[in-house]
Amino acid sequence: KAAMATLANSGIDFESIRSREELVRVFNAVSLNQCGEDARPWNHRVVADEFGRTRPAVAEPADQVAGLYERARYAPADEDLSNNEFADARRDLRLLAGAPA
């Protein structure tokens, strides 16, 4: 319950993930919310590895959303993600955050 209260008070809006910028913002917010301030300097792959280490059940979604984050952050501007990829990111980030689906 405490984790859900923290999540509810964090201002994370999963439905906002409809652009590359929002995917990056929400990934970073979930990372800090779930891994703590220690995660601030970590790159997306380290974050995914930490989820896999501490919560093996979410290792695959963590790895998948880290790949989407990588594309959202570093791909050329004209290479947008598909609507299905944004939907996958919303689903996976909710799971990592422990939010209702």
Phi, psi and omega per residue, in radians:
K1 nan -0.703 -3.137
A2 -1.080 -0.715 3.127
A3 -1.108 -0.697 3.126
M4 -1.169 -0.668 3.102
A5 -1.126 -0.737 3.100
T6 -1.069 -0.769 3.137
L7 -1.102 -0.787 -3.116
A8 -1.089 -0.591 -3.121
N9 -1.516 -0.062 -3.064
S10 -1.428 -0.261 -3.129
G11 1.329 0.302 3.139
I12 -1.320 2.135 -3.135
D13 -1.976 1.694 -3.083
F14 -1.162 -0.547 -3.138
E15 -1.180 -0.300 3.138
S16 -1.268 -0.187 -3.070
I17 -1.338 1.467 3.110
R18 -2.357 0.146 3.086
S19 -2.522 2.828 3.117
R20 -1.059 -0.725 -3.110
E21 -1.097 -0.722 3.133
E22 -1.199 -0.638 3.090
L23 -1.048 -0.817 3.132
V24 -1.074 -0.796 -3.102
R25 -1.080 -0.809 -3.090
V26 -1.237 -0.677 3.076
F27 -0.994 -0.808 -3.137
N28 -1.117 -0.706 3.140
A29 -1.132 -0.773 3.123
V30 -1.124 -0.709 3.121
S31 -1.013 -0.847 3.137
L32 -1.183 -0.698 -3.123
N33 -1.103 -0.701 -3.043
Q34 -1.634 -0.551 -3.066
C35 -1.821 -0.215 3.130
G36 1.510 3.107 -3.094
E37 -1.054 -0.426 3.107
D38 -1.013 -0.450 -3.089
A39 -1.354 -0.203 -3.048
R40 -0.924 -0.801 -3.121
P41 -1.503 -0.077 -3.084
W42 -1.250 2.581 2.991
N43 -1.487 3.010 -3.031
H44 -1.066 -0.560 3.135
R45 -1.254 -0.661 3.084
V46 -1.131 -0.706 3.096
V47 -1.054 -0.836 3.140
A48 -1.062 -0.740 3.118
D49 -1.084 -0.669 3.130
E50 -1.152 -0.725 3.060
F51 -1.052 -0.766 -3.135
G52 -1.118 -0.616 -3.134
R53 -1.271 -0.757 -3.041
T54 -1.554 -0.432 -3.132
R55 -2.451 1.354 -3.057
P56 -0.911 -0.508 -3.122
A57 -1.122 -0.374 -3.127
V58 -1.903 0.239 -3.111
A59 -1.044 -0.791 -3.104
E60 -1.159 -0.873 3.087
P61 -1.060 -0.617 3.113
A62 -1.101 -0.738 3.127
D63 -1.164 -0.731 -3.131
Q64 -1.131 -0.775 -3.122
V65 -1.255 -0.494 3.046
A66 -1.129 -0.639 3.073
G67 -1.144 -0.709 3.087
L68 -1.160 -0.688 3.080
Y69 -1.034 -0.796 -3.120
E70 -1.016 -0.809 3.116
R71 -1.143 -0.739 -3.129
A72 -1.084 -0.655 -3.053
R73 -1.495 -0.636 -2.934
Y74 -2.012 -0.221 -3.130
A75 -1.234 2.710 3.073
P76 -0.966 2.623 -3.039
A77 -0.994 -0.501 -3.098
D78 -1.497 0.050 3.112
E79 -1.847 1.406 -3.111
D80 -1.402 2.817 3.047
L81 -1.463 2.733 3.135
S82 -1.406 2.870 3.062
N83 -1.022 -0.666 3.115
N84 -1.137 -0.665 3.115
E85 -1.172 -0.685 3.062
F86 -1.119 -0.683 3.097
A87 -1.108 -0.727 3.088
D88 -1.077 -0.733 3.130
A89 -1.100 -0.758 3.105
R90 -1.038 -0.810 -3.134
R91 -1.076 -0.869 -3.067
D92 -1.168 -0.700 3.137
L93 -1.205 -0.620 3.011
R94 -1.031 -0.782 -3.140
L95 -1.071 -0.812 -3.138
L96 -1.090 -0.610 -3.109
A97 -1.419 -0.188 -3.098
G98 1.307 0.429 -3.136
A99 -1.560 2.741 3.072
P100 -1.061 2.522 -3.094
A101 -1.199 nan nan
